[in-house]
Amino acid sequence: MIPDSWAAFRGKRILLLQGPVGPFFRRLAQRLASAGAEVHKVNFNGGDWVFYPSGAMPWRGSQETWPDHFESLLERLSVDMVVMFGDCRPIHRPAREIALRRGVRVGVFEEGYVRPNFITFEPSGVNAHSRLPRSVDICRVLPDRPTPAERSVGYTFHYAALWATLYYLAASVLYPWFRRYRHHRPLTLLEAWPWLRSGWRKLFYAIAERKILGVLIGALSRKYFLVPLQLSSDSQVLEHSGYASVEDFIRQVVASFATHAPHDTTLVIKHHPLDRGYHEYGRLIAQLQQQFGLGCRLLYIHDQHLPTLFEHMRGAVVINSTVGFSALTHWAPVKACGRALYDIPGLTFQGPLHDFWHGAADFRLDAGLFRRFRTYLINQTQLNASFYRGSLNAPLCLSIGATLGEVRVSPADDLMEMARQTSAAGPASEAA
């Protein structure tokens, strides 16, 4: 920590684009401004406006003209840093590329890599755009420090639901003022219907699947592979994987399992809870069940307790979900089929998927490597906070300050040099 950390922003010009639903970016702007920063904000729709109603610049142009407008903003305002939530939204993707090309610093917020008590903030980009080291040689020389203590942020779903409701309501009512804007997902009052349907389905599956957990921790314990699905609209799937859709992923995994998995194992596909009201894969899975003759060896579940499933599964297959990282905390074998931040030799199974079905039983996670990587991941990218409730604290300030270059953190370049020195020192150094 440094005294009066927010003072690092005095005189800096910061441009905020779209933030998470709720007042988080408004509070951030107020804190930065009180420290002496010059803060600018762009509103793209009525939802942005309702949480940032004054002091922002409305953008009512088309997606096609946005890159040129954004570039002119950077030049006219002499921006030092651009801050956004997510780097794959249609408005954020070109903004990130333009800012980096012009040498303007970029800071990206995202949901936490480590759930549930963290949010993510990284320079340049998140997920597959992250600059965190992925080389196992670098990870092995990371400092072996205790994992930082974390506080619970509490139950935030009610806050997130409230902010989302207000956001979508305002976006719909104020649509005539932002007619050309196109959101990364449907932005109308019709979004209320999937949420109502989600509530009904949650109740239905709670009854229909009330006995399934007992089977998974009983007769099928250590005999099933878990496939936790991701949101169908997740940029991790659409941008950072080789799959065209979640359906495409399901088809390929089931085909591989049917062809290569031991005959005494079961494949358990788990629906994402936030996608419950939007998609239902029961028909597709039933077709695949019949096509490959899998019968009861292919199960489709919805709301079972993930940590319990981790303890009793033989392994997990994911695209690049944070659920995969959570599974590693239970020392479980994980096969990541997309570009996952944690897909590192020693942490995840590195062979092809068709080898995982037999290889998972013998795979052993490198506990020391995982401890080093997790601690480094938290220290460098995670903030023990919530977007939807709570205040802006000093660690948040330090993370943004590091992105601005005012506060130094351990960069990947330093770690690369450490790896080279360790390699050059040879076995004698290890023995010492």
N, C-alpha and C positions, 0 to 999 in steps of 0.2 A: 504494500500500500504506500501511497505517497500523500503528503498533506494536501488538502484542498484539491483533490484529483480533478474536479470539474474545471479547475482553472486552466487545464491543458487546452481547453477549447476556446479560450479568449482570442477573439480576432479571427477565428476560423469561419469559413462560409460553407454551410452544410445544406444540401438539398435532399429533402425527404420525398420519396415517391409513395407507392402504396404500402400501407402497413397492415398488420393483422386487424381483424374486426375488433372494434372497441377503442378506448381512449389512449392506448399505449403510446402511439406516435405523438399525440397531443401533449401528453405528460413529458415525453422525451424532449420535444421541442421547447417546452417551457423551462425545463431544467437546463438545457443547453443555452438558451437565451439568457437565463439568469446568470450563467457563468461568463457571459460576454461573447457568445457565438452569434453569428448572423445566420438565422435559420430560415429557409424557404421550403415551401411545401406545394406539391401539385395535387389537385383533386381531379379524379377522372370520372366520378359518378356521384350520385346522391348519397350513397353509403359512405364514401370518403368524406363528403361535406358534413354529414350529420355529426361526425366525431371530430371534425376540424373545420368549424363553421366560419372562422375569421382568420384573416392573414394568409390565406392560401391562394394559389393561382389556379383557376379552373382551366382544364384542357378539354375543349369541345371539338377538336379536330378528329380526323380519321386515323386509323392505325397506320395507314400508308404514309401519312405526313408526320407522324409522331417522331421518327428518328431525326429528321431535319430540325424539327422544333426543339427537341431535347438538346441537340448539339448547339443550337443557338442559345439555349438557356445556360449551358455550361460556360459559353464564352461571355455572354452578357453579364452573368452574375459572378464570374471568376470563382467558380465552385472549387472547394478543396476536397470535398468528399460527398459521394452520393450514397444514401442509405435506403434500403428496400427490404421488403419481406418476401423471400423467395426469389430466385433468379431465373426462373423458367416461364414466368407469366409473359403473355404476348407483349406487354408494355415494358417489362423488365429485361427481357432477353436482349433487345437491341440497345437499351440504355446501358446495361453492363458492358457490352462489347465496345460501345462508343467511348464510355468513360475510361475503360482500361487502355484503349488505343490512344487516347489523348493524355494519358498519364494522370488522370484524376483517380483518387483513391475510392474504392468501393467497399461498403460494408453491407453484409447480407444477414438478416435475421431469418430464422427458420424454427420450426418445432424442434424440440430437443432430440439429439442423437441418443441421449441417455434419459430414459423415461422413469418416473413421471415428473420429477422435480426440477427439470432443467429446460432452458431454451437455448437455441444455438445462435451464435454471432461469429461470423468469420470474414476476414478480408478477402476480396476478389470473388468468392463464390462458395456455395455449400454443396454437400453431397459429392457427386462425381466432379464438380468444379472446385472442390476443396484443395488447398495447397498443403494439407497435412501430409507427412511422409507416409508412403505406402510400402517402401522397401523393408524387408525383414531385417536387413543389415542395419538400417537406421533404427528401426524399432528396438533392436537388441541393445543399443547403447543409450536408449532413453533413460533418464534418471529414475532409479528405483525408489520412489517416494510413496508414503502412505496415501491412500485414496482420500481426497478432501472430504471432510465431514459435510453432510448436506442436511438442510432442514426441509421438512415437508411443506409444500406450497398449498396443501389442503385440496379440497374438492372444488375444481374450477369449472366443471361442465355447465352448471347453472349460469355462471357468468358468461361463458362462451356462447351458450344458447341465447341468452338475452341480447348480447351484443350482435350476434348474427341476425336475430329477428329484426332489431332496429336497423341494421345495415341493409338488409334486403327490402324492408319496408320503405326506407328512404330512397333507395335506388329505384324502386318501382314508381313511387310518387313523383320523383324528380327526373324521371326518364326524359321528358321533353327537353330539359336543359342540357342533357348529355346524350343526345340521340345517336351519335356516331360511335359511342363507346361500345366495345365488345369485351365482355368479361371472360375469364378462363373457364367459367362454368355458368349455367343458367342463372340469371340475376333478375328474377321476377317473383311475384307473390305466389306463383305456382309452386315454388320451392317448399311451401308449407306442406304440400301433399306428401312428398317423400318422407318428411319428418313424422307426419301422422301415421303413415304406413309403417315406418320404422318402429314406432311404439307398439302398434298392433302385432307386428311380426315378432318383436322381442317377447311379448307375452305368449304368443303362440308357440315359439320355439322353447321357451322356458318349460312349458307343459310337455310338448312333444319329445324333448330331449332330456327329460328329468332323470332318466336312468343311464344315459350314455356315459357320464363321468365314471360311474361305478364300474362299467365294463372296461374303460380305458385304463383305470388304475388297478383293475383286477385281472381278468382273464387276458387282456391284451397288453398288460404292462410289459414294456421293453420289446413289444412285438409290432409296434406301429411307427410309421413315419408321419410327421406332422407337416402340413403345407399351409401356413398362415397366409391368407391372401391380402393384397394391398387394395387401397382405394382405386377404383377404375379410372379416376381422374388424376391420380398421383403422377406428378412429373417424374418421379423416380422410375415409374413404369414407362411413361410416354417418351421421356427424354434420355433416360440413363439405363436402358436395357435394350436387348435385342428383340424384345417381344412387341408385337403390334398391339396387344391388349392383354388383359387378365385372362380372357378366354383362351387366347393363344398359349399362354403359359400353362393353363390347366391341361390343355390337350397334350402338350409336349411332355409334361411331367407324368401324366397318367400313362401315356404310351411307353415311356421309359420304364416306369414301375412295372407295367404289365409284362414287359419283355425281359427285364433283367433282375427284378427283385426276388428274394427268396420266397418260396411259395407259402411259408408260414407267417408272412408279414402282411400288414394291412396299411393302406394309405388313407390318412385322415385329412381332409381338406376343410379348413376353417374359414368361414366368412369374416370379412372385416366389419366390426360393429358399426362404423360410421357409413358404411356402404349398404347397410341392411335395407334402407328404404329406396335405394336406387336400382340395385341389381339383385337378381336371384339366379343362381347357377344350377339349381336343382335339375332342370330339364337336360342341360348339357351333361352334367355328371351322370345322370341316369342313362343317357345315350352312350357315354363312354363305358359305363359299367356293363352294358349289354354288348357293345362292340368288342370289348376285350375279354368278356366272360369273367369279370372280376367278382360278381356277386357281392357278398358281404365283406369282401376284402377292400372295398372302396366305400368310405363313409364321408358324409357331408354334414358338418356341425356348425354351430353359430356362436353361442355365448358361453362356452365353457371357460373355466379359470386357467389362463395360460401358464402361470408358474407351476401349477399342478401338472399340466400336460407336459411341460419341459422335464419334470422329474421322472416321468414314466415313459417317455418316447425313446425310440432308438436313435432318432436323428430328425433334423428339420431341413426342409428345402424352401428357400425363399428366393425372391428376385433380388431385392436390395433393402428390404424393410428393416426398420429399427428393431422389430421383433426378433430378427436374427441376432442382433447384438445382445438383446436381452437373454436369448437362449444361451449365449456364451457365458453369461454370468452364472448359469447353472451347469457349466462345464459340458454342455451338450454338443454333439457333432452337428455342424451346420454346413450345408452346401449352398453357396450364394450363386445364383444363375445370372445375375446382372452385375452392374458396376457398383459394388458396395464398398463403402469407406473402410470397412473392417475385413474385407476379403484379402487376408494376408497369410502367407504360409506360416503354419504353426497355430493359427487361430481358426481357420476354416479349412474344410476338405478341398484340396486343390485339383483333384482328378476330375474327369468328366462325370456327368450326372449318372450315367449307366453303371459306373464303378462304385458310386456312393452307396447304393443299396446293400452291397456286400461289405464295402470298406468301412462303413460307419461303425460297425461293432468293434473294430480294432483301432479306430482313430482316437488319439489322445491330444487334447488341447494343451498347448504350452502355457501353464499357469503363470509362470514368471513373465513371459512375453505379454500375456493378456493384461496382467496387473500393470505393467509399465505403460502399455498402450492406452488402457482405460484412464489411468491417472493423467497421462499427457493429454488425451482427448478432452477430459473435463477441464483441466487447467487452461488449455489453449482455446477451446471453442464453446464451452458450456457455461451458462449463467444460472445459478440456483435461484430461479425466479419464474414468474408466470406472466404471459401476455395479458391475461384476463383479470387478474387481481393482484394487489400488492403495490409496492412503491419501487422507484428507481434507486438502486443502491450503489455503493462504491464499486463493487466488482463489475457492474454493468458499465460504469464510467471508464474503468481501466481497460476493459475490452475494446470499447470504441476508441479510447485514447491510443491503444496499441495500433489499431488500424490507421489512425491518423499519423502514426509515427512519433507521437509524443512520449509514449511509454514503451520500453523495450521488452519483448518477450523472446523466448527461445525459438529462433527461426529454423526452418528446415535446412537452410544452408549450413548453420552451425552443426546440426546433427549429422549432415553428410560428411563434414570435415572430421567429426568425431569417429564416424564409421571408417573413414579412410585411415585414420591414425591407428584405430584398433586393429584393422586388417593388416596394416604394415608392421605393427608390433609383433604379430604372430602369436603362436601358442604360449610362448614364455610370458607374454603379458597376461593371458588368461590365467595361467598358473599363479602369477603374482597376486 
